[in-house]
Every structure is written in C-alpha cells, then in structure tokens.
Amino acid sequence: MRISTLQTTLIALLLASAAMIGCTSIEDALFTRVLRSTFEAAPPPIDGMRVVVCGSASPLGNDPNRAQACIAVITEEHFLLFDVGARSPLRIGQARMPIGRLDGIFLTHFHSDHIAAIPDVNLQSWVRGRRESLRVHGAAGVEQIVKGFNTAYRLDQRYRIEHHGEALLPPTAGPMTALTFTPGDVVFEDDLITVTSFPVEHPPIEPAVGYRVDYRGRSVVISGDTNASQRLFAAAKDADLVLHDALARHMLDLMIEAATQADVQPMPQIMTDVLDYHADSLTLEEAAAEAGVRQLALYHLVPAPPEGIGERVFRRGLSDDTILVRDLHTFDLPADSTEIRILEP
C-alpha cells in the first residue's frame, strides 16, 4: 500500500523529534521504514483491469497536487500508459506500478502536456528491467516525436550504458520505437486485450484520438482532449468507465474576467481560445447515459482545480454520480463482471 498522508505526517514528526534529541538510531530506523515502503512490491493486480489516474491536470491552473495528463491501464499480463504529461512519472512511482514491464505508451495527440514525460518513463522502464525498445503508439506525427526524444537523449543513454554496462542496460532497449496507426485502427491486441483508437475533435489539432480498451468483458474509454463528440460516445457504447476531458465554462469565465481586469496579457485571449476545443463539463452526463456508460469520470480538468473550494466550483451543475478525479484515483474492474471498485487517493 502507499504511505498515507497520516503515516507520512507521523514519520515526519518522529524524525523531527529524533533530530531534536540527536538520536541517529531512531532517524535511521524511521528512514529505513520509509525506504522499505518505497521499494516493496506493489499489491498484486486484481483479476481484471485496474485503471489509475497518473495525471488529472490541464496546463491551465496551478495546483501542485495534479500532474498532467496520464492514465495507466494494468492487468496481470499488461501495463499500458495513455499519454505521459509532466510530473506523471512521480505518480507512477508513488503507485509502485510495474514500470519494468511497460508494454507501450499510447498518445492521444502531441500537445506538450501529453508527451513531456516520455523520456522519463522510458528511462525508468529501461533501468527497471525492460529488455526491448519501448513502443510509442500514435497517429501520423508520432515518428517525429520519438525521433526527437531519441536524438535528445542519445548522449544520456550512452553515458548510462558506459557506467552500468550493457548487461544491465541493453543498448537496443534505450531508444524508443514509433508505431504509427490510422485513427479507427485496432492499435494493440492479443488473446485477452484489445486497444482500439477512434478520432476525436480537438481543432486545429489533427490527428487527435481517443482509445477504448477491452479486457475480459470489461472496458474503459480514454478521451484525450476533445469537444463533446458523438463519435466518442459511439465508441464508448456500454463501456464500464469513460475518462473524459472536461472544461468548467463558468470557472474559466471567472479566470478570463480576472486576467482581463489585471491586464495580464495575453492570457485572456489564450483562455478564451481554450473554449474552442475542450468538452464543456455540463454536456457530458446526458451523452454518457444515452451510450450506456456505467461510470463517467472527468480528467484533464480545465482549469485544474485545487482541492476544496476549487473542486466545488468546478462541480457546479454536475450530478453526484460523476467523478471529478484526482491524481491516483483508481478504478478496479473485476473480469467478467459489472462491478466497479473506486479507490480514492
């Protein structure tokens, strides 16, 4: 299990007390306890599909408790990441995900807040035991993204191989491999799991896609960035869980007004432009219900609300059934069932 906030606070207090009385043995014992919790294996996967929010923020907002867009899908046989925005590797580490057996990264589009942490994830996966090149799936343009990161990190990888040796860090596993698909394609498939792409509406960004993951009778749909779209909810027909991009128009209007009054240029125009290509949070519940979606959860929150009053403002007009996710929100979908277990962070 992750160390709880209460446990962290208690350990910090004990360390402070030990420091005050100069007791190094207590300091070492408590620090060792923290380290063991960090390195111990993650809980075994459920018999089904686990979906973890590794990043719930958009670029708008300044909540330090939210990483940028990243969703993990974990089964006993698979570990998939959908987008890897800034700070998301911190969440992957906190949840002690099986990074050494990462099967691939699936990109919805190439905005910086969805790709910034690709090199960090690649490095972490490589040093934790991955023996083959990391596959990065995306629509047209993914080759340019992967080539650029491979070029930028070529020296870093060479230094690490020279330091640790090829037996520990296979050179062929350092550079990543781009795999291009056409929106609508089945992107990844084996006897148990199918990942299907579909086009979404994020103009002028083209292509932009979402994904549906089906595994042993369970399904999750990940929207990426998009307006509310009939195509998305057609792809989400009868899905167990939909994680959908969401913009709180009433909240953004307040931000635009405040930036205008403070004459913080060019932010009023930038925030107004954002309205063009994200889904209004109040348009999603009816569409999800008509599609037979069992659970609607909102992520990539525009703006990213701080906990407390910020979340309450964002939620205005939403039913209690819709979940406004935080980082490390976890959804367990037991195989061949309709049960959804929701684990709050």
Secondary structure as the mmCIF struct_conf table of DSSP 4:
data_model
#
loop_
_struct_conf.conf_type_id
_struct_conf.id
_struct_conf.beg_label_comp_id
_struct_conf.beg_label_asym_id
_struct_conf.beg_label_seq_id
_struct_conf.end_label_comp_id
_struct_conf.end_label_asym_id
_struct_conf.end_label_seq_id
HELX_LH_PP_P HELX_LH_PP_P1 ARG A 2 SER A 4
HELX_RH_AL_P HELX_RH_AL_P1 THR A 5 ILE A 21
TURN_TY1_P TURN_TY1_P1 GLY A 22 GLY A 22
HELX_RH_AL_P HELX_RH_AL_P2 THR A 24 PHE A 39
BEND BEND1 GLU A 40 GLU A 40
HELX_LH_PP_P HELX_LH_PP_P2 ALA A 41 ILE A 46
BEND BEND2 ASP A 47 ASP A 47
STRN STRN1 GLY A 48 GLY A 55
STRN STRN2 ALA A 57 ALA A 57
BEND BEND3 PRO A 59 GLY A 61
TURN_TY1_P TURN_TY1_P2 PRO A 64 ASN A 65
HELX_LH_PP_P HELX_LH_PP_P3 ALA A 67 ALA A 67
STRN STRN3 GLN A 68 GLN A 68
BEND BEND4 ALA A 69 ALA A 69
STRN STRN4 CYS A 70 ILE A 74
BEND BEND5 GLU A 76 GLU A 77
STRN STRN5 PHE A 79 PHE A 82
TURN_TY1_P TURN_TY1_P3 ALA A 86 ARG A 87
HELX_RH_AL_P HELX_RH_AL_P3 SER A 88 GLN A 94
TURN_TY1_P TURN_TY1_P4 ALA A 95 ARG A 96
HELX_RH_3T_P HELX_RH_3T_P1 ILE A 99 ARG A 101
STRN STRN6 GLY A 104 PHE A 106
BEND BEND6 THR A 108 THR A 108
HELX_RH_AL_P HELX_RH_AL_P4 SER A 112 ILE A 115
TURN_TY1_P TURN_TY1_P5 ALA A 116 ALA A 117
HELX_RH_AL_P HELX_RH_AL_P5 ILE A 118 VAL A 127
TURN_TY1_P TURN_TY1_P6 ARG A 128 GLY A 129
BEND BEND7 GLU A 132 GLU A 132
HELX_LH_PP_P HELX_LH_PP_P4 SER A 133 LEU A 134
STRN STRN7 ARG A 135 GLY A 138
BEND BEND8 ALA A 139 ALA A 139
TURN_TY1_P TURN_TY1_P7 ALA A 140 GLY A 141
HELX_RH_AL_P HELX_RH_AL_P6 VAL A 142 ALA A 152
TURN_TY1_P TURN_TY1_P8 TYR A 153 TYR A 153
HELX_RH_AL_P HELX_RH_AL_P7 ARG A 154 HIS A 164
TURN_TY1_P TURN_TY1_P9 GLU A 166 LEU A 168
BEND BEND9 LEU A 169 LEU A 169
HELX_RH_3T_P HELX_RH_3T_P2 PRO A 171 ALA A 173
BEND BEND10 GLY A 174 PRO A 175
STRN STRN8 THR A 177 THR A 180
TURN_TY1_P TURN_TY1_P10 PRO A 183 GLY A 184
BEND BEND11 ASP A 185 ASP A 185
STRN STRN9 VAL A 186 GLU A 189
BEND BEND12 ASP A 191 LEU A 192
STRN STRN10 ILE A 193 PRO A 199
TURN_TY1_P TURN_TY1_P11 PRO A 203 PRO A 204
BEND BEND13 PRO A 207 PRO A 207
STRN STRN11 VAL A 209 TYR A 215
TURN_TY1_P TURN_TY1_P12 ARG A 216 GLY A 217
STRN STRN12 ARG A 218 ILE A 222
BEND BEND14 ASP A 225 ASP A 225
HELX_RH_AL_P HELX_RH_AL_P8 GLN A 230 ALA A 235
TURN_TY1_P TURN_TY1_P13 ALA A 236 ASP A 238
BEND BEND15 ASP A 240 ASP A 240
STRN STRN13 LEU A 241 LEU A 247
HELX_RH_AL_P HELX_RH_AL_P9 ARG A 249 GLN A 261
TURN_TY1_P TURN_TY1_P14 ALA A 262 ASP A 263
TURN_TY1_P TURN_TY1_P15 GLN A 265 PRO A 266
HELX_RH_AL_P HELX_RH_AL_P10 MET A 267 VAL A 274
HELX_RH_3T_P HELX_RH_3T_P3 LEU A 275 TYR A 277
BEND BEND16 HIS A 278 HIS A 278
STRN STRN14 ASP A 280 ASP A 280
HELX_RH_3T_P HELX_RH_3T_P4 SER A 281 THR A 283
HELX_RH_AL_P HELX_RH_AL_P11 LEU A 284 GLU A 290
TURN_TY1_P TURN_TY1_P16 ALA A 291 GLY A 292
BEND BEND17 ARG A 294 ARG A 294
STRN STRN15 GLN A 295 VAL A 302
BEND BEND18 PRO A 303 PRO A 303
HELX_LH_PP_P HELX_LH_PP_P5 PRO A 305 PRO A 306
TURN_TY1_P TURN_TY1_P17 GLU A 307 GLY A 308
HELX_RH_AL_P HELX_RH_AL_P12 ILE A 309 ARG A 315
TURN_TY1_P TURN_TY1_P18 ARG A 316 GLY A 317
TURN_TY1_P TURN_TY1_P19 ASP A 320 ASP A 321
BEND BEND19 THR A 322 THR A 322
STRN STRN16 ILE A 323 LEU A 324
TURN_TY1_P TURN_TY1_P20 ASP A 327 LEU A 328
STRN STRN17 THR A 330 PRO A 334
TURN_TY1_P TURN_TY1_P21 ALA A 335 ASP A 336
BEND BEND20 SER A 337 SER A 337
STRN STRN18 ARG A 341 LEU A 343
#
